[in-house]
Amino acid sequence: MGLVLGGGGITGAAFEMATLMAIELATGWDCNDSDVVVGTSSGAFVAALVRHNRLDLDSLVLPEDGRTEVALRIKERTYRSRPGVHLGKWMRHGLLPGMRRPGLTLLLGSPAPYDTTGLGDWVREELGAEAEGWPNRPTVIVAFDASTRRRTAFGTTSAPEIGLADAVCASTAIPVVFRPHVHDGRHYVDGGVASGTHADLVLGNDRPLDLVLVIAPMAAEEERRGALPHERLFDRVGRRSLDEETALIKKEWPDAEVLVIRPTPQVLASMRPNPMDPDLAVPAFVRTLIGMKKCLGEPATWSVLERHLGSAARVRQST
């Protein structure tokens, strides 16, 4: 099976971690058994943990921690300030090309107060020396090349060689918030500029997959309560991209099932109004765990998990 972890900021990562932990508790499935893992933006960070069996609470929480301590630790690791404004990069990679083709790419290289090296160091802290290499099982981390204005799927033969920590830095460099991540002279920004999921990249697997599980924090089908215009925009764009990618998968692999798990309205409320707010990580995580019992119990969801995750799911259902 394939596992796709979409972007969604700090709260999106909390949603993905809680969702994967809930599925494991319900079925006994180890998410690192996935044939291929695709991670974008915050999903890239989660993918790095998944591929090294570090998806556990110890990655975020110490025994003496409360909610405040967790939020502070996330903030310190995520928001690393860098002085100076680089208007030249914005002019070259975003503003001038964006005037010819308006859109999100207008923001590429825009001045930003932070860089993503703190996230890279977090990956190194969790994975040690393995953070400088690449997982030995198919893993794709997606960024966006500001020069070519194309997605770069690190971990595939078409992409430059890079260490996992650097790939996470590139994939999480949200324009305006973080500066582009520079690697071998190329400037990379958040892979979510092109799509929040990039689920179609599972098609690079050497054989058809029977199941593609997509966890999509920013492709909600139900409108967020009191949603602001940018929240509606992100969800609408996320849904459209994911629908297009799902259609590609079904066209190439007609027998494959695609199961998409999205935040419920209650989880979406816990993420508002700023998905990059560290103080919202714990509420989003807890609310996701609470909501996953109902989500996984839905016949349309459980039947898919039972078919593809095998005897472990059937045993859990009977107990």
Buried (B, 14 or more C-beta within 10 A) or exposed (E): BBBBBBBBBBBBBBBBBBBBBBBBBBBBBBBBEBBBBBBBBBBBBBBBBBBBEBBEEEBBBEEEBEEEEBBBBBBEBBBBEEEEEBEEBBEBBBBEBBEEEEEBBBBBBBEBBBBBBBBBBBBBEBBEEBBBEBBEEBBBBBBBBBBEBEBBBBBBEEBEEBBBBBBBBBBBBBBBBBBBBBBEEBBBBBBBBBBBBBBBBBBBBEEEBBBBBBBBBBBBEEEBEEBEEEBEEBBEBBBEBBEEBBEBBBEEBEEBBBBBBBBBEEBBBBBBEEBBBBBBBBBBBBBBBBBBEEBBEEEEBBEBBBEBBEEBBBEBEEE
